Amino acid sequence: MPYPAVVLGVAGLIPFIGLPLLAVTGVLGIFEAMHYFTLYSAVLLSFFGGVHWYDAIANRNTGHQLYVAMLPTIVGWLCLILGSDVRTLGVLSIAYLAILIYDKFTLALPRDLIMSYTTLRIGLTTVVVLSHALMIYLIK
């Protein structure tokens, strides 16, 4: 995996880690932090659809992958409509796990790249889902 991709992936965790910390320390109110967290999570989720959109087009795969590529954006958008609450954070968590599983079985990358990409995604997604769980815990 190219080093800049790893750095950018880890940097993408900053809001997921920082917003719960800002809520715990009282810098932000819990509902304000949850709102910003939900917005960021929904927007970032849509990014993963782009990975599949590109992969489907690059490999001339006009089957299900091209259609599934739209799901993260649609789910993220629906979560924005639902608003910032525990259910929304749960839906986003499940969506991150689902797209990770779909990545593993669908992406047509070279073997060495798919291994490093999947390893990176597992680590990043673990932090993302745990951060969602922490936000849910802080709200309850």
ZADO-1210 file (C-alpha; in nm, 4 decimals, padded with zeros to 6 digits):
<atoms>
<atom x="00.0000" y="00.0000" z="00.0000" code="MET" pos="1"/>
<atom x="00.1505" y="00.3365" z="-00.0932" code="PRO" pos="2"/>
<atom x="00.2652" y="00.5278" z="00.2148" code="TYR" pos="3"/>
<atom x="00.0555" y="00.8393" z="00.1371" code="PRO" pos="4"/>
<atom x="-00.2567" y="00.6193" z="00.1275" code="ALA" pos="5"/>
<atom x="-00.1774" y="00.4869" z="00.4744" code="VAL" pos="6"/>
<atom x="-00.1111" y="00.8367" z="00.6100" code="VAL" pos="7"/>
<atom x="-00.4320" y="00.9744" z="00.4596" code="LEU" pos="8"/>
<atom x="-00.6296" y="00.6758" z="00.5858" code="GLY" pos="9"/>
<atom x="-00.5027" y="00.7260" z="00.9397" code="VAL" pos="10"/>
<atom x="-00.5581" y="01.1029" z="00.9146" code="ALA" pos="11"/>
<atom x="-00.9180" y="01.0280" z="00.8203" code="GLY" pos="12"/>
<atom x="-00.9613" y="00.8835" z="01.1695" code="LEU" pos="13"/>
<atom x="-00.8960" y="01.2186" z="01.3380" code="ILE" pos="14"/>
<atom x="-01.2631" y="01.3261" z="01.3501" code="PRO" pos="15"/>
<atom x="-01.3709" y="00.9776" z="01.4621" code="PHE" pos="16"/>
<atom x="-01.1295" y="00.9881" z="01.7539" code="ILE" pos="17"/>
<atom x="-01.1286" y="01.3626" z="01.8169" code="GLY" pos="18"/>
<atom x="-01.5020" y="01.4319" z="01.8342" code="LEU" pos="19"/>
<atom x="-01.5747" y="01.1800" z="02.1124" code="PRO" pos="20"/>
<atom x="-01.2729" y="01.3151" z="02.3013" code="LEU" pos="21"/>
<atom x="-01.3985" y="01.6716" z="02.2612" code="LEU" pos="22"/>
<atom x="-01.7334" y="01.5583" z="02.4005" code="ALA" pos="23"/>
<atom x="-01.5765" y="01.3750" z="02.6959" code="VAL" pos="24"/>
<atom x="-01.3577" y="01.6738" z="02.7857" code="THR" pos="25"/>
<atom x="-01.6504" y="01.9149" z="02.7571" code="GLY" pos="26"/>
<atom x="-01.5012" y="02.1195" z="02.4749" code="VAL" pos="27"/>
<atom x="-01.8113" y="02.0316" z="02.2725" code="LEU" pos="28"/>
<atom x="-02.1508" y="01.9315" z="02.4003" code="GLY" pos="29"/>
<atom x="-02.2360" y="01.5660" z="02.3388" code="ILE" pos="30"/>
<atom x="-02.5131" y="01.6426" z="02.0917" code="PHE" pos="31"/>
<atom x="-02.3014" y="01.8927" z="01.9013" code="GLU" pos="32"/>
<atom x="-02.0154" y="01.6402" z="01.8819" code="ALA" pos="33"/>
<atom x="-02.2579" y="01.3677" z="01.7734" code="MET" pos="34"/>
<atom x="-02.3974" y="01.5917" z="01.5004" code="HIS" pos="35"/>
<atom x="-02.0519" y="01.6683" z="01.3577" code="TYR" pos="36"/>
<atom x="-01.9545" y="01.3013" z="01.3969" code="PHE" pos="37"/>
<atom x="-02.2619" y="01.1857" z="01.2039" code="THR" pos="38"/>
<atom x="-02.2022" y="01.4360" z="00.9246" code="LEU" pos="39"/>
<atom x="-01.8400" y="01.3294" z="00.8841" code="TYR" pos="40"/>
<atom x="-01.9248" y="00.9602" z="00.9026" code="SER" pos="41"/>
<atom x="-02.1956" y="00.9847" z="00.6360" code="ALA" pos="42"/>
<atom x="-01.9697" y="01.1799" z="00.4004" code="VAL" pos="43"/>
<atom x="-01.6746" y="00.9445" z="00.4487" code="LEU" pos="44"/>
<atom x="-01.8949" y="00.6393" z="00.3943" code="LEU" pos="45"/>
<atom x="-01.9822" y="00.7668" z="00.0474" code="SER" pos="46"/>
<atom x="-01.6108" y="00.7649" z="-00.0411" code="PHE" pos="47"/>
<atom x="-01.6053" y="00.3844" z="-00.0286" code="PHE" pos="48"/>
<atom x="-01.8647" y="00.3640" z="-00.3020" code="GLY" pos="49"/>
<atom x="-01.6201" y="00.5480" z="-00.5267" code="GLY" pos="50"/>
<atom x="-01.3678" y="00.2686" z="-00.4825" code="VAL" pos="51"/>
<atom x="-01.6166" y="00.0216" z="-00.6290" code="HIS" pos="52"/>
<atom x="-01.7358" y="00.2617" z="-00.8979" code="TRP" pos="53"/>
<atom x="-01.3780" y="00.2938" z="-01.0247" code="TYR" pos="54"/>
<atom x="-01.3068" y="-00.0788" z="-00.9921" code="ASP" pos="55"/>
<atom x="-01.6235" y="-00.1690" z="-01.1850" code="ALA" pos="56"/>
<atom x="-01.5522" y="00.0764" z="-01.4650" code="ILE" pos="57"/>
<atom x="-01.1796" y="-00.0056" z="-01.4871" code="ALA" pos="58"/>
<atom x="-01.2578" y="-00.3774" z="-01.5104" code="ASN" pos="59"/>
<atom x="-01.5615" y="-00.3326" z="-01.7362" code="ARG" pos="60"/>
<atom x="-01.7817" y="-00.4936" z="-01.4730" code="ASN" pos="61"/>
<atom x="-02.1303" y="-00.3594" z="-01.5352" code="THR" pos="62"/>
<atom x="-02.2947" y="-00.6124" z="-01.3050" code="GLY" pos="63"/>
<atom x="-02.3896" y="-00.5684" z="-00.9425" code="HIS" pos="64"/>
<atom x="-02.0684" y="-00.3906" z="-00.8415" code="GLN" pos="65"/>
<atom x="-02.1563" y="-00.0760" z="-01.0335" code="LEU" pos="66"/>
<atom x="-02.4948" y="-00.0616" z="-00.8622" code="TYR" pos="67"/>
<atom x="-02.3623" y="-00.1491" z="-00.5172" code="VAL" pos="68"/>
<atom x="-02.1104" y="00.1347" z="-00.5585" code="ALA" pos="69"/>
<atom x="-02.4014" y="00.3767" z="-00.5116" code="MET" pos="70"/>
<atom x="-02.5220" y="00.2240" z="-00.1838" code="LEU" pos="71"/>
<atom x="-02.2735" y="00.3915" z="00.0550" code="PRO" pos="72"/>
<atom x="-02.3726" y="00.7338" z="-00.0797" code="THR" pos="73"/>
<atom x="-02.7437" y="00.6568" z="-00.0545" code="ILE" pos="74"/>
<atom x="-02.7092" y="00.5123" z="00.2973" code="VAL" pos="75"/>
<atom x="-02.5009" y="00.8123" z="00.4056" code="GLY" pos="76"/>
<atom x="-02.7563" y="01.0535" z="00.2616" code="TRP" pos="77"/>
<atom x="-03.0446" y="00.8729" z="00.4329" code="LEU" pos="78"/>
<atom x="-02.8537" y="00.8896" z="00.7610" code="CYS" pos="79"/>
<atom x="-02.8212" y="01.2651" z="00.7181" code="LEU" pos="80"/>
<atom x="-03.1960" y="01.2872" z="00.6673" code="ILE" pos="81"/>
<atom x="-03.2627" y="01.0715" z="00.9756" code="LEU" pos="82"/>
<atom x="-03.0501" y="01.3041" z="01.1863" code="GLY" pos="83"/>
<atom x="-02.7961" y="01.2449" z="01.4560" code="SER" pos="84"/>
<atom x="-02.9145" y="00.9770" z="01.6954" code="ASP" pos="85"/>
<atom x="-02.8211" y="00.6324" z="01.8203" code="VAL" pos="86"/>
<atom x="-03.0032" y="00.4516" z="01.5367" code="ARG" pos="87"/>
<atom x="-02.8194" y="00.6548" z="01.2748" code="THR" pos="88"/>
<atom x="-02.4832" y="00.5749" z="01.4331" code="LEU" pos="89"/>
<atom x="-02.5811" y="00.2070" z="01.4358" code="GLY" pos="90"/>
<atom x="-02.6760" y="00.2132" z="01.0673" code="VAL" pos="91"/>
<atom x="-02.3491" y="00.3847" z="00.9780" code="LEU" pos="92"/>
<atom x="-02.1482" y="00.1275" z="01.1763" code="SER" pos="93"/>
<atom x="-02.3197" y="-00.1602" z="00.9987" code="ILE" pos="94"/>
<atom x="-02.2654" y="00.0088" z="00.6619" code="ALA" pos="95"/>
<atom x="-01.8901" y="00.0411" z="00.7268" code="TYR" pos="96"/>
<atom x="-01.8688" y="-00.3284" z="00.8147" code="LEU" pos="97"/>
<atom x="-02.0804" y="-00.4290" z="00.5146" code="ALA" pos="98"/>
<atom x="-01.8707" y="-00.2354" z="00.2628" code="ILE" pos="99"/>
<atom x="-01.5522" y="-00.3817" z="00.4157" code="LEU" pos="100"/>
<atom x="-01.6856" y="-00.7342" z="00.3640" code="ILE" pos="101"/>
<atom x="-01.7984" y="-00.6448" z="00.0124" code="TYR" pos="102"/>
<atom x="-01.4495" y="-00.5030" z="-00.0592" code="ASP" pos="103"/>
<atom x="-01.2855" y="-00.8270" z="00.0421" code="LYS" pos="104"/>
<atom x="-01.4894" y="-01.0374" z="-00.1977" code="PHE" pos="105"/>
<atom x="-01.5378" y="-00.8009" z="-00.4900" code="THR" pos="106"/>
<atom x="-01.2399" y="-00.5747" z="-00.5611" code="LEU" pos="107"/>
<atom x="-01.0313" y="-00.6899" z="-00.8568" code="ALA" pos="108"/>
<atom x="-00.6958" y="-00.5522" z="-00.7459" code="LEU" pos="109"/>
<atom x="-00.3581" y="-00.7260" z="-00.7811" code="PRO" pos="110"/>
<atom x="-00.3072" y="-00.9781" z="-00.4988" code="ARG" pos="111"/>
<atom x="-00.0396" y="-00.7795" z="-00.3139" code="ASP" pos="112"/>
<atom x="-00.2464" y="-00.4618" z="-00.3300" code="LEU" pos="113"/>
<atom x="-00.5703" y="-00.6293" z="-00.2198" code="ILE" pos="114"/>
<atom x="-00.3878" y="-00.7800" z="00.0789" code="MET" pos="115"/>
<atom x="-00.2417" y="-00.4495" z="00.1930" code="SER" pos="116"/>
<atom x="-00.5655" y="-00.2613" z="00.1163" code="TYR" pos="117"/>
<atom x="-00.7734" y="-00.5119" z="00.3123" code="THR" pos="118"/>
<atom x="-00.5317" y="-00.5042" z="00.6055" code="THR" pos="119"/>
<atom x="-00.5452" y="-00.1244" z="00.6121" code="LEU" pos="120"/>
<atom x="-00.9248" y="-00.1225" z="00.5798" code="ARG" pos="121"/>
<atom x="-00.9682" y="-00.3731" z="00.8634" code="ILE" pos="122"/>
<atom x="-00.7628" y="-00.1542" z="01.0964" code="GLY" pos="123"/>
<atom x="-00.9317" y="00.1690" z="00.9945" code="LEU" pos="124"/>
<atom x="-01.2823" y="00.0202" z="00.9993" code="THR" pos="125"/>
<atom x="-01.2218" y="-00.1261" z="01.3445" code="THR" pos="126"/>
<atom x="-01.1379" y="00.2188" z="01.4795" code="VAL" pos="127"/>
<atom x="-01.4356" y="00.3726" z="01.2976" code="VAL" pos="128"/>
<atom x="-01.6855" y="00.1184" z="01.4350" code="VAL" pos="129"/>
<atom x="-01.5415" y="00.1425" z="01.7884" code="LEU" pos="130"/>
<atom x="-01.5679" y="00.5218" z="01.7656" code="SER" pos="131"/>
<atom x="-01.9348" y="00.4882" z="01.6683" code="HIS" pos="132"/>
<atom x="-01.9859" y="00.2576" z="01.9675" code="ALA" pos="133"/>
<atom x="-01.8179" y="00.5128" z="02.1944" code="LEU" pos="134"/>
<atom x="-02.0458" y="00.7907" z="02.0676" code="MET" pos="135"/>
<atom x="-02.3491" y="00.5697" z="02.1308" code="ILE" pos="136"/>
<atom x="-02.2204" y="00.4976" z="02.4818" code="TYR" pos="137"/>
<atom x="-02.1657" y="00.8674" z="02.5523" code="LEU" pos="138"/>
<atom x="-02.5209" y="00.9495" z="02.4453" code="ILE" pos="139"/>
<atom x="-02.6877" y="00.6794" z="02.6542" code="LYS" pos="140"/>
</atoms>
